[in-house]
Structure formats: structure tokens, C-alpha cells
Amino acid sequence: MGQVKSSAAGSFIVSHSGEIVIIAFTYSNNIGIDVEQIDPFFEHENIVYSFFSKEEIEYYIQREKSLEVFYQLWTAKEAYLKAVGKGLIEEMNTFSVGNNCIIKDREVRKDFYVESIEIGKDYVACLVSQKID
């Protein structure tokens, strides 16, 4: 799951976690979506220090190493990688997510926007979409 499926009629992408399936559809732009069920027992700190950028790690620490912040950042990062067609191949710590934007090579990617999606107290989801001129 998580790959973009394309046809002449448009593209869609699917993500699932726990009991939630989320689908995004577009006619013209690249999109990525991710959903994660919050697991209060998940040992996430090693992932933070291995896969998050320096700025994301600082934000995570400022937010008292919040599990919700971890999931917000993680779903945004996964959704971005899906939107650019890289899956989890690209080094996740080479870009940052924050303030509804993607930052790569110290530049805000103005061609993408990031939107958190409210879907319930036990889940975090994010949509990343390429902007259309």
C-alpha cells in the first residue's frame, strides 16, 4: 500500500493503519498520504534520532518528546516521500517538515503543501500535495 496508482482519469493513493483506510485522489498533481494508529507503547526514540532532521529533533525535544509530535512528523515525512515517488528510499533526515511545508537543502519547497488530517483521537494522518500553478 501507499503507492500512487495512475490512469487517464487521475491518480489515487491509499494508506492504512489499524482499522483506518485513507484514500486521496487527484486529477493532476502529485500527492502522498499516510495514516498511523498511535501506539502508546511504541519505542520511537531510536527512529527520531535515526530518521529525523536536526530541526525536527529539536522540535520534538521542545515538545517534551511527545508521541503525538513523533507521529505528526513521521506521517508528514512518509506522505512527502510518497508524493515525490521515492517511498522510503530517500534519506528521511535530508529534509524537514514543519509549518505546513517541506524544507530541503535549507529552502522551503514552495511547490508542495502539507496538511494534517483529523481522523480520530487514536490516529494521525497527513496529506502532501504538489501545488498547481
Stockholm file with secondary structure:
# STOCKHOLM 1.0

chainA/1-133         MGQVKSSAAGSFIVSHSGEIVIIAFTYSNNIGIDVEQIDPFFEHENIVYSFFSKEEIEYYIQREKSLEVFYQLWTAKEAYLKAVGKGLIEEMNTFSVGNNCIIKDREVRKDFYVESIEIGKDYVACLVSQKID
#=GR chainA/1-133 SS CCCCEEETTEEEEEEEETTEEEEEEESSSCEEEEEEECCTTCCCHHHHHHHSCHHHHHHHHHTTTCHHHHHHHHHHHHHHHHHTTCTTCSCGGGEEEETTEEEETTEEETTEEEEEECCCTTEEEEEEEECCC
#=GC SS_cons         CCCCEEETTEEEEEEEETTEEEEEEESSSCEEEEEEECCTTCCCHHHHHHHSCHHHHHHHHHTTTCHHHHHHHHHHHHHHHHHTTCTTCSCGGGEEEETTEEEETTEEETTEEEEEECCCTTEEEEEEEECCC
//
